[in-house]
Amino acid sequence: MIGKKEKIILSIFLGVIVITMALFSFEKFPQGKIAFGVKIANINVGGKAPKEVESIIKNKVDEFNEKTILLILKTNEDKKYGAAIKINQLKPKYQISTTVKEAFSLGKEKSFLKNLKEKLMALLGKRNVPLKIEISEEELDNFLTLKFGKFENPPINSEVIFNEKTLKFTI
């Protein structure tokens, strides 16, 4: 017959074994896939292979490019003027591969405990990798000039003054 003390020791021993196995499994899986719970631009990509994620992100980017941004200018007289532009007119360049690599590396490139922490944070919804994007500044500038350029007031009779004490320029 097993006594109370032996049952407690056995329970603790079994608990340690179960926790150790769970931690080991959590560390080793998913191999070749992004850690569970990781998101890219709020899209859950956890547990998926990088190629699959790239395809998912490309589809979302295609949808996003068709959306329209409404820019509103509020004047000093509280008048509002708006102009809309499709995102694809800004010639966006998405760094999908770089972003997917960053998401894939979460929980894989550090020490056991740091990797474990990253994976737990991902499971708790705390790992959202932003999708890197660049837009054409020239296209945006041309659009803003075309739609809102009439509101720009260049300075009249202005001169540049250098303050020697503060080492600042003012107009």
C-alpha positions in Angstrom: 0.0 0.0 0.0 1.3 3.4 -1.0 1.3 6.0 1.8 0.3 9.6 1.6 3.9 10.9 1.4 4.7 8.5 -1.5 1.6 9.6 -3.4 2.7 13.3 -3.1 6.2 12.5 -4.3 4.8 10.4 -7.2 2.4 13.2 -8.1 5.2 15.8 -8.1 7.4 13.4 -10.1 4.7 12.8 -12.7 3.9 16.5 -12.9 7.5 17.4 -13.6 7.7 14.7 -16.3 4.5 16.0 -18.0 5.7 19.7 -17.8 9.1 18.7 -19.1 7.5 16.8 -22.0 5.2 19.7 -22.8 8.0 22.2 -22.8 10.2 20.0 -25.0 7.3 19.5 -27.4 6.5 23.2 -27.4 10.1 24.0 -28.2 10.5 21.4 -31.0 7.2 21.9 -32.8 6.3 23.3 -35.2 9.6 22.6 -37.1 9.8 24.3 -40.5 6.7 26.4 -39.6 6.0 29.7 -38.0 5.3 29.5 -34.2 1.7 29.2 -33.2 -0.1 32.5 -32.5 2.3 34.7 -34.5 0.6 37.3 -36.7 1.7 39.4 -39.6 -0.3 42.6 -40.0 -3.0 41.1 -37.7 -3.3 38.0 -39.9 -2.8 34.8 -37.9 0.0 32.8 -39.7 1.0 30.6 -36.8 1.6 26.9 -37.6 1.9 27.6 -41.3 4.9 27.1 -43.6 6.7 30.3 -44.9 5.7 29.7 -48.5 2.0 29.3 -47.5 2.3 32.5 -45.5 3.8 34.4 -48.4 0.9 33.3 -50.6 -1.7 34.4 -47.9 0.0 37.8 -47.4 0.2 38.3 -51.2 -3.5 37.7 -51.5 -4.3 40.1 -48.7 -1.9 42.7 -50.3 -3.8 42.4 -53.6 -7.1 43.1 -51.7 -5.5 46.0 -49.8 -4.1 47.6 -53.0 -7.7 48.0 -54.3 -8.8 50.0 -51.2 -9.1 53.8 -51.2 -7.6 56.3 -48.8 -9.5 59.4 -48.1 -7.3 62.4 -47.2 -9.0 65.4 -45.5 -7.5 68.9 -45.2 -8.9 71.1 -42.5 -8.2 74.8 -43.0 -7.8 77.5 -40.4 -11.4 78.5 -41.2 -12.6 75.0 -40.2 -13.4 74.1 -43.8 -12.7 70.6 -44.9 -11.6 69.4 -48.3 -11.2 65.7 -49.2 -9.5 63.8 -51.9 -9.4 60.0 -52.4 -6.6 57.9 -53.8 -6.3 54.2 -54.4 -3.5 52.6 -52.6 -2.1 51.1 -55.8 -1.7 54.6 -57.2 1.0 55.2 -54.6 3.0 52.3 -56.1 3.5 50.4 -52.9 6.4 48.0 -52.5 5.8 45.3 -49.8 8.7 43.5 -48.2 6.7 40.2 -47.8 9.7 37.8 -47.8 11.6 39.8 -45.2 8.5 40.1 -43.0 7.8 36.3 -43.3 11.4 35.5 -42.4 11.1 37.8 -39.3 7.9 36.0 -38.3 9.5 32.6 -38.9 12.5 33.4 -36.7 10.4 34.2 -33.7 11.1 31.5 -31.0 13.9 29.9 -33.0 17.1 31.9 -32.9 17.7 32.4 -29.2 18.3 30.4 -26.0 15.8 27.8 -24.9 14.2 30.1 -22.3 14.1 33.1 -24.6 12.6 31.0 -27.4 10.0 29.6 -25.0 9.1 33.1 -23.8 8.7 34.3 -27.4 6.4 31.3 -28.2 4.3 31.9 -25.1 3.9 35.6 -26.0 2.9 34.6 -29.5 0.3 32.2 -28.1 -1.1 35.0 -25.9 -1.5 37.2 -29.0 1.5 39.4 -28.2 3.5 38.8 -31.4 2.3 40.8 -34.4 5.0 41.4 -37.0 4.2 44.6 -39.0 4.3 44.2 -42.8 7.0 46.5 -44.1 5.8 48.7 -47.0 7.3 51.6 -49.0 5.2 54.0 -51.1 6.4 56.3 -53.9 7.0 59.7 -52.3 6.9 61.2 -55.7 3.4 59.9 -56.4 2.1 61.0 -53.0 3.7 64.4 -53.5 2.2 64.8 -56.9 -1.3 63.8 -55.6 -1.1 66.2 -52.7 0.1 69.0 -54.9 -2.7 68.4 -57.4 -5.5 68.1 -54.8 -4.3 70.4 -52.0 -1.6 72.6 -53.6 -3.9 75.6 -53.9 -4.0 75.8 -50.1 -0.3 76.2 -49.7 0.7 79.7 -48.9 4.3 80.5 -49.5 5.8 83.1 -47.1 5.8 86.7 -48.3 8.6 89.1 -47.4 10.2 86.5 -45.2 13.8 86.3 -44.2 15.9 83.7 -42.4 17.3 84.8 -39.0 20.0 82.9 -37.2 19.9 83.2 -33.4 23.5 82.8 -32.2 22.5 82.1 -28.6 20.2 79.2 -29.3 21.9 78.2 -32.6 18.5 78.0 -34.4 17.1 79.4 -37.6 13.7 81.1 -37.8 11.7 82.5 -40.7 
